[in-house]
Amino acid sequence: MKIKVGVIFGGSTVEHEISIISAVQAMGYMDQDKYEIIPIYVDKNKDWYTGKMLMDLEIYKDFNHLKRYAKQVVLVKKEDQFYLQTLGFWKRNIAELDIAFPIVHGNNAEDGTLAGYLDTVGIPYVGSHVLGAAMGQDKVIMKQVMKACNLPIVDYTWFYDTEYQQFEKDIKKDIKKIGYPVIVKPATLGSSVGIVYVKDEDKIDEAIMEATKYDNKIVVEKAITDLIEVNCSVLGNYEYQELSAIEEVMGTDEFLTYTDKYIGSGAKKGFKGTGSKGMAATDRVIPARIGDDLTKQVQEISKATFKALNLSGLCRIDFLVDKKKNKVYVNEPNTIPGSLSFYLWEPIGKKYPTLLDDMITLAIKDYKSRSRKVRTFDTNILSNFSGFKGTKGLKGLKGPKKF
């Protein structure tokens, strides 16, 4: 019997289209002898749709057009089974699910929002749970945790948009202490959206205004001028971690931009019928040309970061290497990376279908393990409840007030 996998993608996020590319790629490589694939597209209004046509990238050229052919649904649980159910008075079960496979990117999706919803419904799902997903999305929280765990990070400062309006001079002084050049980032976005490289103070205000278009929390961090960007993917959980090859990414600017990742010439070459290669199109060198010592550091720090941030499933840890100082810094994790970083596993012999198998198997094992933990008590402390008399902490509560 095939495992029924609901692949969830899209969402109310600026990385909406990138999620579609990653999901359609993954669905194209899932072993259809093992899995019944149920695509679940979440539009920009957060409505859910399903239908086999959603596995074809061409349909997304007109979002409004595709809704005529897909069915709008909600996820429900009935007698320990999970279904996609139609809306309206006459509700019908369209598809049964065994497990959810979120392939979402960015705020309102990858940041623990979707994981929390799936936990509430009770369905097993692939990837990090709420805490790991939330920390993996917020660049301020992740830096605070990594610093507490003695993981190497670059100097940084952060603030809210309203604080910048009130304390602009003080914040600019803090940035000056870090030392230009700096990189200004929205705190909770990915795919290099809203990121600006700033060489001197004359341009800092413009860069901060750009970042505040996307987020109310802003990070400003020291830019490494003699930089190599390298990435390593991690597969596992808190017990064990498996590492991919390490890539050296080749951007056209001071850092790997959105254009480098998704709009460059390589992104148009096509990918098993999807019409786009997504992150797989980025220019890269594998293995990274950083020598044995730095390679070992990246590998050790990858595992330590994965565990410190409570991650599970598959992620990609991005690093900054200062060539001049020969030093490695953690940049950030990507809890659901573009293209699921399959291109980092193929060089060590793990093909994309096998990687997807491993992710699903890991999620099932994790669900079974979590299910054995005590979550609720059989006893009901309210069974002998006889009113408020004698109840501690409720003195003075006399029932509803009459108006």
Beta strands, then each sheet from edge to edge (+ up, - down):
strand 1: 3-10
strand 2: 35-42
strand 3: 48-50
strand 4: 71-78
strand 5: 81-86
strand 6: 93-97
strand 7: 99-102
strand 8: 156-160
strand 9: 182-186
strand 10: 196-198
strand 11: 217-222
strand 12: 227-236
strand 13: 241-249
strand 14: 284-285
strand 15: 313-322
strand 16: 327-334
sheet 1: 6+ 5- 4+ 3- 2+ 1+ 7+
sheet 2: 8+ 11- 9+ 10-
sheet 3: 14+ 13- 12+ 15- 16+
end
